[in-house]
């Protein structure tokens, strides 16, 4: 067999063909590894509103005595702010042909849900767990990516960022707590993985083992001992005491200004 060396020279496939033809062991051909996931910025279609997602590595966490493996994730750099939620709430993304949206939208809240504490770049308040889930469904439909509320294990894994214990002496550097209202997101220090306000400010909805929503991390009004990666608050009827509706709203928690959320996306 005659091989045209000018055509094949230097090609990995050429080396393989020559080696096979002459009876030599096949040389190893390096395989290209997929690129590692990167942080990115997402702009909500039909708007100028954007948000940032941080890439989180795979790992494992022990939570409630059970070891849980965590797949690589993108996690919202901050809690969902009014800038983002207003697009969904007020239909700011709708064009001429979007009048029949397949995803339901929240009812209008009673009064000003931000309490006048701050709107642009401030975390959303009074959000019910089903509303957080529905926001993720809407965002997924808009962006063609799958966003969702984090599981309890995913959230705590991202919150701890590879650390076992939180230094309470330095908590004020990272968390908004022991105050009368929320603050603008991203003003404290981020954790080791670049996530802001994982603790304090608003407590964040996560999906528990029984698929029920649980608030994690503690909130602006809490004491230091009640703020941390393992801090949890289960839904209470008191959170909707002033809601006059029967049944109560599935969108808003009238007496729970400390309930917010952040989103994740699987890699």
C-alpha positions, 0 to 999 in steps of 0.5 A: 500500500502506498501512502501519500505522506504529503496529504497525511503528514501531521494529522492525528488521523494520519498517524493512526492510519500509518501506525495501523498500516505498518503494524505499530501500536495505535498512538494516543490521540488527545481528546478535547475536554468541554470548556468549564462553565463560566459566569454569565449575564442574562438579559430578559428578552424584550427588556434592558433588564439583566442579571448575573449567574455565577458558576458553582462547582460540583461537590457534596454536602451533609445536611440533616445527617444525609450526604447529598451530591451536588451537580454543577450549578449556576446560582444567581449572584444576588437575590431577585430584585424588583428590577427583574420581578417588575418585568414579570409583575407589570408585564413590561416584557410584553410586545404587540403579540404577547397578550395571551401569555401562557404563564400566569402573572401575579395579582397586584399586591395590597399597597406598596410591597417595597414599603418605601425601603427602596426599589431599584436593586433592592430585593423583592419582598412578601413573595410566596413560594408558588410565586417564586416557582412561577417566576422561574417558569416564566423566566425559563420560557422567556430565555429558553433556559431552565431556571428554578428555585434551588433545593435546600441542599443546593442552597446551603452548599452554595451558601457555605462555599466550601466552608464548614463554619461561619465566623459570626464575628465577621457576619456583618461584613457579609450579611444584612441583619439586626436592622429594620429594613432591607438594603440594596443587594451586593453592598456587603462582601460576597462569599468565597464563590462570589455570591452576595447576600446569601445570609440576611437581607431577605430570607430565601425560598428553597425547595425542601425534601418534601417539595414544600417551600422553606425560607433559608438563611435568616433575614434583615430583622433577625439576630446574629444567632438566627442568621446562618447557612442552616437557618430555616423558617417554615411557612406560618399562617401568620404570614398572611394574617391581614390578607382579606382573601378567601382562599389566601393569595398564592402570590403574596404574603401580606405579613411576611416582608422578609420573604424573597428568593434567588434562582439557579440553573443546572449546568 
